Amino acid sequence: MKISEIQIGSQYRMANNKNLFGMPAFWKAAWQAWDIEPLMKELSEMGSIDPEIFDYTNRVQNLRLNGKYKAEAAAYASEHPNLANAKTVFTRPHNALLSILSTAGNWFHNAFSDEYRPVDPNSVYHHGTQANQAVRSATRNNLQRDGIWVNPLSQNKIAAEVYDGTMMAADSLFEYVCGAFGEFPGLSAAVGAVGTAGESVEDSLLRGGDSGQALKSGTVNGLLDFALSYLLMDKLGKIKGGRAVKGGEAFKKSGSKIKDIGQVIGLNALQSAGGQVAREAADSAIMGDRSRRAIRLQELLEQGHSEEEAQKILIDQ
């Protein structure tokens, strides 16, 4: 039990750090290792370490730590919504990359080892993406709760829908800047694709998927986002450079520029609506009974709807 006590003490100190939301993942991991590794070595030499107890204790404490981390992120979003949401834009690719690498590491271990190790979605390398999602979810929920005007079609508060559009635009703007303002549309698209892939990985893991399913979901959604983002960023680059759509000639009429802007708006709508349809189809194929559609269908059946009624509700949604 000594190892459990030391581990709990290490993570308890981390959980009480006032700047947990701002602490880099590698620093949190190093902090844990600093306290635990010496004891691990000592107990291993004595032959008194139980790997199963250690793994269980580690997962329990990771769950507690991640819960506090996300709660702190949501509270920060309520207190400082502008700063919190700006942080999600700038840290999205980095946090997503940590999620992807951690999940890939688990998949490689299981693929080339006789010992199966379930992925831990609460480890420090998954905190960043989940915290960003907690910030955006908390901000949207606050707007949905406090907003005044209601969209008669969706029944959502207009303020919440404006927020969704604003954050999508902010992510796209950051990607545009990363690609040197349209000079490198492939780089811009890659930055966005990494962010989308990491979020898809986390979403799959939190719904009970294994590392293989999570990586498949991340790959499909990342590639889809890359293709749509590339078209958008390439078009923005042409408009910025004052080039016509065909032949790279200078604009001869103001109508050409208006047409290009209209195409950008259309591509953005395609990225949002068309991408969502493709993502849902991929999710159903990869996640099976853990897909969002399957989970929602089960909820409707438990509410007393017939399967025919439930399917109709899903189509209408």
NUGU-794957 format. One record per residue (C-alpha): y, x, z. Coordinates in steps of 0.2 Angstrom, whole numbers, padded with zeros to 4 digits, always signed. Example, Ala and Ser with C-alpha at 12.3 -4.5 7.8 and 13.67 -1.06 7.14 Angstrom:
BEGIN
-0022+0062+0039 -0005+0068+0036 
//
This chain:
BEGIN
+0000+0000+0000 +0011+0015+0002 +0015+0016-0017 +0020-0003-0017 +0032+0000-0002 +0040+0015-0011 +0041+0006-0028 +0049-0009-0020 +0061+0002-0011 +0066+0011-0027 +0069-0005-0037 +0077-0014-0022 +0090-0001-0022 +0093-0003-0041 +0094-0022-0039 +0108-0020-0026 +0118-0008-0037 +0134-0018-0041 +0135-0011-0059 +0117-0016-0063 +0123-0025-0079 +0132-0010-0085 +0118+0003-0081 +0109+0010-0096 +0091+0007-0098 +0086+0025-0099 +0095+0028-0082 +0086+0014-0074 +0069+0021-0080 +0074+0038-0074 +0079+0031-0057 +0062+0023-0055 +0052+0038-0061 +0062+0049-0049 +0056+0040-0034 +0039+0035-0039 +0032+0050-0049 +0031+0062-0034 +0021+0049-0024 +0010+0045-0039 +0005+0063-0041 +0002+0065-0022 -0009+0050-0022 -0018+0054-0038 -0023+0071-0031 -0030+0062-0015 -0039+0050-0026 -0032+0035-0017 -0022+0027-0031 -0027+0010-0038 -0021+0008-0055 -0023-0011-0055 -0013-0013-0039 +0001-0001-0046 +0002-0010-0062 +0003-0027-0054 +0016-0021-0041 +0026-0014-0055 +0026-0030-0065 +0031-0040-0051 +0046-0029-0047 +0051-0028-0065 +0051-0047-0065 +0062-0048-0050 +0074-0034-0057 +0075-0043-0074 +0079-0059-0066 +0093-0052-0056 +0099-0043-0071 +0100-0058-0082 +0108-0068-0068 +0121-0055-0066 +0124-0055-0084 +0126-0074-0084 +0138-0073-0069 +0149-0060-0078 +0149-0071-0094 +0157-0085-0083 +0169-0074-0075 +0174-0063-0090 +0168-0073-0105 +0179-0062-0118 +0173-0045-0111 +0155-0051-0109 +0153-0058-0126 +0162-0043-0134 +0149-0032-0126 +0135-0041-0133 +0142-0038-0151 +0144-0019-0148 +0127-0017-0139 +0116-0028-0149 +0109-0015-0161 +0105-0002-0147 +0097-0015-0135 +0087-0022-0150 +0081-0005-0154 +0075-0002-0136 +0065-0019-0137 +0057-0014-0153 +0052+0003-0148 +0045-0002-0131 +0035-0016-0140 +0029-0004-0153 +0023+0008-0140 +0013-0005-0132 +0005-0010-0149 +0001+0008-0153 -0007+0011-0136 -0018-0005-0138 -0022+0000-0156 -0028+0017-0152 -0035+0016-0135 -0050+0009-0127 -0039+0002-0113 -0030-0014-0116 -0012-0015-0108 -0002-0031-0110 +0016-0029-0114 +0028-0031-0100 +0044-0041-0107 +0053-0037-0090 +0053-0018-0091 +0070-0010-0091 +0069-0007-0110 +0069-0026-0113 +0084-0029-0101 +0098-0027-0113 +0093-0039-0127 +0088-0052-0114 +0105-0050-0105 +0115-0052-0121 +0105-0068-0124 +0109-0073-0106 +0128-0070-0109 +0128-0080-0125 +0118-0094-0118 +0128-0095-0102 +0145-0095-0112 +0138-0109-0124 +0132-0120-0110 +0149-0118-0101 +0158-0124-0117 +0145-0138-0120 +0148-0144-0102 +0167-0142-0101 +0171-0146-0119 +0181-0162-0123 +0178-0166-0142 +0161-0171-0148 +0154-0168-0165 +0148-0186-0170 +0135-0179-0182 +0126-0166-0170 +0132-0173-0153 +0137-0156-0148 +0154-0151-0141 +0165-0144-0155 +0170-0130-0143 +0151-0124-0142 +0149-0125-0161 +0165-0115-0164 +0158-0102-0152 +0142-0101-0162 +0152-0098-0178 +0164-0086-0169 +0149-0075-0163 +0141-0075-0179 +0157-0069-0187 +0159-0056-0174 +0142-0049-0177 +0145-0049-0196 +0162-0040-0193 +0154-0027-0182 +0141-0024-0196 +0154-0023-0209 +0164-0010-0199 +0147+0000-0197 +0145+0001-0215 +0163+0008-0218 +0171-0008-0222 +0159-0012-0237 +0157+0005-0244 +0139+0005-0238 +0132-0012-0238 +0114-0006-0235 +0120+0002-0218 +0129-0014-0213 +0114-0025-0217 +0102-0013-0208 +0113-0014-0192 +0112-0033-0192 +0093-0032-0196 +0089-0022-0181 +0098-0034-0170 +0089-0049-0177 +0072-0040-0176 +0075-0035-0158 +0080-0053-0153 +0065-0060-0162 +0053-0048-0153 +0060-0053-0136 +0059-0072-0141 +0041-0070-0146 +0037-0060-0130 +0045-0073-0119 +0035-0087-0127 +0019-0077-0122 +0016-0068-0138 +0007-0051-0138 +0015-0035-0145 +0007-0037-0162 +0014-0055-0164 +0031-0049-0158 +0032-0035-0170 +0027-0046-0185 +0040-0059-0180 +0053-0045-0178 +0048-0037-0195 +0049-0054-0205 +0065-0059-0197 +0073-0042-0199 +0069-0041-0217 +0075-0058-0221 +0091-0054-0212 +0093-0038-0221 +0091-0046-0238 +0104-0060-0234 +0116-0048-0225 +0115-0036-0240 +0121-0049-0252 +0135-0054-0240 +0141-0036-0236 +0140-0031-0255 +0151-0046-0260 +0164-0042-0246 +0164-0024-0252 +0168-0029-0270 +0182-0041-0264 +0189-0027-0253 +0189-0015-0268 +0197-0027-0279 +0183-0027-0291 +0177-0042-0301 +0159-0048-0299 +0155-0042-0317 +0157-0024-0323 +0168-0018-0309 +0184-0023-0318 +0201-0027-0310 +0204-0045-0306 +0214-0053-0320 +0216-0070-0313 +0219-0075-0295 +0205-0088-0298 +0192-0074-0299 +0196-0069-0281 +0195-0087-0275 +0179-0088-0283 +0172-0073-0274 +0178-0079-0257 +0169-0095-0261 +0153-0086-0264 +0155-0076-0248 +0157-0093-0239 +0141-0099-0248 +0131-0083-0244 +0136-0085-0226 +0130-0103-0226 +0114-0098-0234 +0112-0084-0221 +0113-0097-0207 +0104-0112-0214 +0092-0105-0227 +0088-0091-0215 +0084-0103-0201 +0071-0113-0212 +0062-0097-0217 +0062-0091-0199 +0055-0107-0192 +0041-0106-0206 +0037-0088-0201 +0037-0092-0183 +0024-0106-0185 +0013-0094-0195 +0014-0080-0183 +0015-0088-0166 +0003-0102-0169 +0002-0114-0154 +0016-0103-0146 +0028-0107-0160 +0044-0116-0156 +0038-0131-0167 +0021-0132-0158 +0029-0131-0141 +0042-0145-0145 +0028-0155-0153 +0018-0154-0137 +0033-0159-0126 +0035-0174-0137 +0017-0179-0135 +0018-0177-0116 +0033-0189-0116 +0022-0203-0124 +0026-0201-0142 +0012-0203-0155 +0009-0188-0166 +0016-0197-0181 +0032-0201-0171 +0033-0183-0164 +0031-0176-0182 +0045-0187-0188 +0057-0182-0174 +0054-0164-0178 +0058-0167-0196 +0074-0176-0191 +0079-0162-0180 
//
